[in-house]
Amino acid sequence: MRSRLPLWTGLFAALFLAQLGWWGFVIWRAADELRDAQYAELQNTLLAAESRLPEGGSLDSREAAWQRLAAEYPQLAFNREAGLQISADALRAIESRRAGTRVMVLSESSLFAVLALLGFGLLIRTWKRERYLLLQQSNFLHAVTHELRSPLQSLRLAVETMRRRPERLERYSEHMLADLDRLGALVDNLLTTGRLEAEAFRAKIELGDLVTALHAELDRIERAHQLQAGRVQREFPNTLTARFDPSTLEPIVRNLVENALKYGGDAPIRVQLEQDGSEAVLAVEDQGRGLEASEIPHVFERFWRAGDEQVRTAPGTGLGLFLVQELARAQGARTRVSSPGRGHGARFEVRWGMS
């Protein structure tokens, strides 16, 4: 049904424009018929006035007789050379009325046609946007299902193995904790998105040391993902104070780092903290897929993920970067993304005020 909407919209638009053209044609033709009727009426008036003038009399006697009748026939004029005839003003008035009607038809029909085309264009655009959102939501549901199924299957396998081989309890417990962390992060993203959508989130901004807080968050991420040493390269000053909400730092850093790990391949990612004027800037930079110029405006949109929406291969739900931007915005921070192009990595920034 959705795929046929443009066809039905086109047919409706064609019928509307045809009706609009017929309306203009009818009014146009009616204006011509009115002009012809007015000309015929003037000709009858001319004949009636001519019959009241003396026949065969001198020019002066006819002119004198016309002077007595002129008030009754304002559309006529007497010329000593041409005799009695329709006045130029009456002819101009008839042509002026027809011209005015034509201008009205052309202007109003053109305006209606433009408005109709704009309306149908917006309808098609809205339909395409709706289809795109439906596709994104469908991919989101599939992604959430996959993100939930994978750790649950891993947990089940670990529990079953531990029941058969208790000596491997410590080894498998680490994997189970990692899967639980993954599930917890997914649930946190969903809950935070719901709070943001319901406008139930209120940032609690404090003045604190970003360096200490970021080190703690990165340590937690490295343990959860069992990252090798050097995979996350930190470039921090000894201390840097900024105004931020400590409760939002964990999802912001986690989503930025996980995004870099997802699209950065096996290359190391760089996490940098520096001062830029009156702002503290956290930058997460990878050397992976990169972004095309057309993709950059959509990076922080909800459900959006890099790549073809029709063929989704990258894992994830499309909520991570959306949450980064919304959580940053809620505390007065700014987000920014840049990329040299496809295949050259990307750089994500969050900028907090320092005072």
N, C-alpha and C positions, 0 to 999 in steps of 0.2 A: 504493500500500500504506500509506504514512504517513497519507494523508487518512482511511483507514478505521479507524485506531486508536481514536479516541473511540467509534465505533459498537461495535466489538468489546469495548472496555472497558466500555461501558454494558451490553451484553448479559451479560458476565461478572459485572458487579456485580449485575444484576438476578437472575441465577441464584443467585449466592451469598446474596443477601438472601432469596430464596425458600427456599433450602435451610435458612437460619438460622431462618426463620419456621416451616418444617415441623418442624424439630428442636424448637423451643419448643412447638409445638402438640402433638407426640407426648408430650413429657415432661409437659406440662400435663394432657393427657388421662389419661396413665398415673397421675398423682397422684390424679385424681378416681376412677379405677377402683380404685386401691389403697385409697382411703378407703372406697368402697362395699364392697369385699371385707372390710375390717376391721370395718365395721359388721355385715355379715352373719355374720362369725365371732363377734362379740360376742353377736349375737342367738341363735346356735346354742349358745354357752356359757351364755347365760341360760336357754334351754330345758332344757339338760342339768342345770343346777343346780336349776332349778325341779322337775324330775322326782324329785330326790332328797330334796326336802322332804316331810314328811307332808301328805297331802291331808285336808282337812276337820278338821284339828286346830285347837287354839286358837292364838291369836297368840303366846302365850308358848312353846308347844311348837315352833312353826315357827322362832321366833327362836333358841331353844336349839339346834335342829338346824342352823341356819345358822352358829352359832358354831363348831360342829365342822367345817363345810365351808368356812368363810371363807378359810382359808389356801390352799385349792386354787383359789379363784376370786378373785384379787386385783383383777380388773377389775369385779367386781360389788359391790353394797352392798345392805343390807337396811334398809328403812324401815318403821316400824310402821304408817304410814298408807298408803304406796304399795306396800309389799311389796318383793319382790326386783326389783332393776333394775340397769341399767348405771351404774357410778359416774361422777360428773361429771369426775373426774380422767382416766378412760379416754377419755371423749368429748373433753376438751380436748387430750389427747395426740394423738388422731387428727387433729383440726382443726389443731393446731399443726404436725404433720408436713406436712400438705397446704399450709398457708400458707407454711412454710419452702421447700417445693419451688417454689411459685409465685414467691416472692421471688427464689430462685436463678435461675429461668428468665428473669424480667424483667430482673434486674440483669446476668446474663451475656450475654443476647441483646442488651441495650442497649449493653453495652460492646463486644461484637463488632461490632455494627452501626456504632457510632461509629468504631471503629478501621478497619473496612473502608471506610467512606466517606472517612475521612482518607487511607487508603492509596490509594484510587482517585483522590482529589483530587490527591494528590502525584504520582501517575502521569501524570495529565492535564497537570499543571503542568510536569513534567519533559519530557513530549512536546512541549508548546508551546515550552518553552525550547530544546529540541533543534532544532525546526523553525526557530526564530528564529536560532540559531547557524549552522545550515546555510545559511540565507538570507544571513546576514552573510558567511560564508566564501565563498559563491558570488559575492556582490557584490565581496568582496575580490579574488578571482581575476580577475573581469572588470576591476576597477579596476587591478590590477597589470598585466594585459595591455595596457590602454589607456595606462597611464603608461609602459610600456616601448615600445609601438608608436609613440606620438607623437614622442618624440625620435629614435627610430631612423629613422623616415620622414623627419624633418627633416634628420638627418645625411646620409641617402642623397641627398636632394634637393640639399643643399649640395655634397656631393662631386661629384655629376654636373654641377652648374652650374659648379663650379670647373674641372672637366676641359674644359668647352666654353669657358669664359670665365675664363682665369687671372687677368685684371686685377682680378677681384673677390675675390681670395684673402683680403685683409685683412677685408673686410666680412663674408664668410661664415664666416671662422674665428672671429669673435666669436660668431656664432650657434651654431657647432658647440661652442665651449667652454661656452656656456650650456646646450646640450642635454646635454653630458657632465656638467656640474655637476648637472643635474636627475637624470640616471641615477645618478650617484654618491650623491646624497642618498637616492634610493629604495633602492639597494643597502645603504647604511649603515643605513637604518631596518630593513630586513629582517634584516641581520646582527645588529644590536643587539637586536632582538626575540628572535632565536634565542638569543643569549647570555643574555638575561634569563630566558627560559623554561628554559634549561638550568642556570640559577643559576651561570653561569660568569663573570659580571661582578662585579668587585670595585672599588669606588670608591677613588680615591687622593686623599684630601682634603688640601688645602694652604691656607695662609693667604695670600691675595693680594688685589690691587686689582681689584674687579669693574668699575670704570669703564673702565679701559684695555682689559680683555678684551672688554667688551661693545661698545665702539666698534669694535674690530677685527672682531668678528663681524658687526656691522651693516653695516660697509663692504663686507665680502665678500658679504653678502646683496643689498645694493643693486646691486653690480656684476653679480652673477649674474642678477638679475631685471630689470636695466636700468631701475631705478625712477627716476622723475623726482625732482628736488630738492623736498623738502618732503613727499614721500609718507609718509616715516617721520619722525615728529617725536620728537626725543630730549629728554628732560628728566633730565639727570644732574647730580649734584654733581661737584665737582672731583676728589674721591677718596672711596672707600668700601671699606673692607677687610672681607672675610668669609672664612669657611671653606667652600671648594667644591672640586669636582674639575674642573680645567681641561679635561679631555678630554670632559666631558659638556656643557660650556657651548655648544659649537657645535650639537649636535642639539637641545638645549633651546631656544635662541634661534631657530634656524632653523625648527623646527616651530611655535613660538608665532607668529612673524612670518608664516610662510606661511599658517597658519590664519587670521590676521587679514586677510591680503591676499585669501584665498579667499572669506571670508564678509563682508568689510567693504565690498564694492563698490568704487567709485572714490574714496571719501572717505579722507582721511589717517588713518593709525593712529598711536597715541601709545605710545612705549616710555619707561617711567619707571623710575628707580631712586632709592630713598629708604631712609632708616633709620626703622624702626618699633620703638622700644624696643631690644631686643637682637638684632633681626633686620634683615638687608638684604633689601629687597623689590623684586623685578623685576616690573613690571606691563606687560602688553601689552594695549592697549585699542583696540577698533575701534568704528565707528559703523554697522555693517551689520545683518545679519539678526537678531542677538540670539538669546536662548534662552528657551523657555517653562519654567515652574517644573518641569514633569514631565520635562524633558530634562536639567536640570542634574545630577541624580545619575548620569547615564549618560555624561557628557562624556568622562571619562577611561577608559572601558571599551575594551578591544581590539576593533577592527573597527567600533566605533560611529561613525556620522556623522549630523549633524543632517539632519532631513527624513524623509520616508517611506521606510522600508527597501524597500518594494515597488517604488517608482519612484525610482531613484537617478539624480539629475542632476548633483550636485556632484562635481567631480573629487576624487581622493585615495584612499588605501587604508584610512583609519580607524586608522592606527597612530601618527600623529604625537603626539597628545595623550596616548595611552597611554604612549608612550616618555617624554614629558615627566614624567609622574607617577612612573613606575618609576625613571627615572634620578635624579630629585630624591629619591625615597624611599631609594635606595641610598646616598646621601650624607648622610642625615639632614635633608634639606630638606623643606618642605611645599608643596603646591600648593593653589590655591583658585580657584574660578570664581564669577563673579556676573554677573547681567544684569537690567536693569530690566524686561525682557519682550521679546516678539517685535517686531522692527523698531527696537529701541533699543540695539543693540550689545551687546558682552560684554567683560568684563575678566578676564584670566587673570593669576594671580600665582604666583611662586615665591619662597619665603622661606628664606634661608640664615641659619644662626647666625653671629654675628660673633665668637664666641670659643669 
